[in-house]
Amino acid sequence: MAARLWRTERCKVLRLACWNAELLCGRKLKLEHFINQQCVYICLLSEIFRNPGQAFWLPSYVCLHTDMMTAVSGTASMVRRSIVHNTVHVPGLTHLEATPIQDTLPGKLMRTLAAYVSPLRSLIGADTTTCFGGGLPGLMAGDFNAKHVVWISRLSTRRGKPLLHFSEKN
């Protein structure tokens, strides 16, 4: 009984997480342990390596995924069933792989995106703008294969500078 009360108290804060899965199937137990221990309501996953038709699920969560453009990618969003949400189609993405969802968080609509950009693809400029069309507030997290010293990296890359500029501007 005490553990249940503690867990309820701890889960009052809405928690979102981002996780670079690097092969989701082999890390299912680790992911399940993490999201339950941390009381995560929405987990944005990148590099899931999910084959088309391959099922993935966790109790109490809905798994929404986007099929991969490259052989080593794919994105997914794990959303707790208690969160009101629906999938959003974002047409015309060329460099960015994303699983966008529209969710109702504390009474407000918001767009949440799990994202991945392959190191083999060019810069993502227009794709990031396309993802946030419609005027909803949003959060995008994932593996952009971009570095910048502002993000506690030892160097800034060609991709890092424009991504930092986009995030500061928007």
C-alpha positions in Angstrom: 0.0 0.0 0.0 2.8 2.5 0.9 4.5 1.8 -2.4 1.3 2.5 -4.4 0.8 5.8 -2.6 4.5 6.8 -3.2 4.2 5.9 -6.8 1.0 8.0 -7.2 2.7 10.9 -5.6 5.8 10.6 -7.7 3.8 10.4 -11.0 1.9 13.6 -10.5 4.5 15.4 -12.7 4.1 14.8 -16.4 7.4 13.3 -17.6 8.6 13.1 -21.2 11.8 11.2 -22.2 13.9 10.8 -25.3 15.8 7.6 -25.9 18.1 6.6 -28.8 17.1 2.9 -28.9 19.7 1.6 -31.3 17.7 -1.6 -31.8 14.5 -1.5 -29.9 13.7 -5.2 -29.8 16.9 -6.1 -27.9 16.2 -3.4 -25.3 12.5 -3.9 -24.5 13.0 -4.9 -20.9 15.5 -2.0 -20.3 13.0 0.5 -21.8 10.1 -0.9 -19.8 12.1 -0.7 -16.6 13.2 2.9 -17.4 9.8 4.3 -18.3 8.1 2.7 -15.3 10.8 3.7 -12.8 10.8 7.3 -14.0 7.0 7.5 -14.5 7.4 8.6 -18.1 4.2 9.5 -19.9 5.6 10.0 -23.4 8.8 8.5 -24.6 10.2 9.6 -27.9 12.4 6.9 -29.5 14.9 7.2 -32.4 16.9 4.5 -34.3 14.4 1.7 -33.4 15.5 -0.6 -36.3 11.9 -1.9 -36.6 11.1 -4.0 -39.6 7.8 -3.3 -41.4 5.1 -5.5 -39.8 7.2 -6.1 -36.7 5.0 -5.6 -33.6 6.2 -3.8 -30.5 4.2 -3.0 -27.4 4.4 -2.4 -23.7 1.6 -2.7 -21.1 -0.1 0.6 -20.4 1.4 2.3 -23.5 0.4 2.8 -27.1 3.4 2.5 -29.6 3.1 4.8 -32.6 5.9 4.4 -35.2 7.1 5.6 -38.5 8.6 3.1 -41.0 12.2 3.8 -41.7 13.7 5.6 -44.7 17.1 4.0 -44.2 18.3 0.6 -43.1 19.4 1.8 -39.6 16.7 4.1 -38.4 13.0 4.6 -37.6 11.2 6.5 -34.9 8.5 5.8 -32.5 6.5 7.4 -29.7 5.4 5.5 -26.6 2.4 7.2 -25.1 0.7 6.2 -21.9 -2.9 5.1 -22.6 -4.2 7.7 -20.1 -2.9 10.6 -22.4 -5.4 11.7 -25.0 -3.5 11.7 -28.3 -3.7 11.0 -32.1 -1.3 10.6 -34.9 -0.5 13.5 -37.2 0.5 13.2 -40.8 3.3 15.5 -41.9 3.7 15.2 -45.7 6.8 16.0 -47.7 9.6 15.1 -45.2 12.8 14.4 -47.2 15.6 14.3 -44.7 14.0 14.0 -41.3 12.3 10.9 -40.1 9.6 11.8 -37.5 6.7 10.2 -35.6 4.5 13.2 -34.9 1.6 13.0 -32.4 -0.8 15.6 -31.2 -1.6 15.2 -27.5 -3.6 16.9 -24.9 -1.3 17.8 -22.0 -2.7 19.5 -19.0 -5.7 20.7 -21.0 -3.7 22.1 -24.0 -3.0 20.7 -27.4 0.6 20.1 -28.2 2.6 18.4 -31.0 5.3 16.0 -29.9 7.7 14.5 -32.4 10.3 11.7 -32.2 13.0 12.5 -34.8 16.0 11.0 -36.5 18.3 12.3 -39.2 20.7 9.9 -40.8 24.3 11.1 -40.9 24.1 10.2 -44.6 21.4 12.8 -45.3 21.9 16.5 -45.7 20.7 19.3 -43.5 17.1 19.3 -42.2 16.1 23.0 -42.6 12.6 22.9 -44.3 11.6 19.6 -42.6 11.8 21.1 -39.1 9.6 24.0 -40.2 7.1 21.6 -41.8 6.8 19.6 -38.7 5.6 22.5 -36.6 3.0 23.9 -39.1 -0.4 24.7 -37.7 0.6 27.0 -34.9 0.5 24.4 -32.1 3.3 24.5 -29.5 5.6 21.5 -29.9 8.5 19.5 -28.7 10.9 17.6 -31.0 13.6 15.3 -29.6 15.7 12.6 -31.1 19.0 11.9 -32.8 19.8 14.7 -35.3 23.5 13.7 -35.7 24.3 17.3 -34.9 26.7 18.7 -32.3 27.2 22.1 -30.8 29.2 23.3 -27.8 26.0 24.8 -26.3 24.7 21.2 -25.9 27.8 20.2 -23.9 29.7 18.8 -26.9 33.4 19.3 -27.4 32.8 20.7 -30.9 30.2 22.3 -33.2 29.4 20.6 -36.5 27.9 21.9 -39.8 24.5 20.5 -38.7 24.7 21.8 -35.2 24.9 25.5 -36.0 21.6 25.7 -38.0 19.8 23.4 -35.6 20.8 25.6 -32.7 19.7 28.7 -34.7 16.3 27.1 -35.5 15.7 26.1 -31.9 16.5 29.5 -30.6 14.3 31.2 -33.2 11.3 28.9 -32.6 
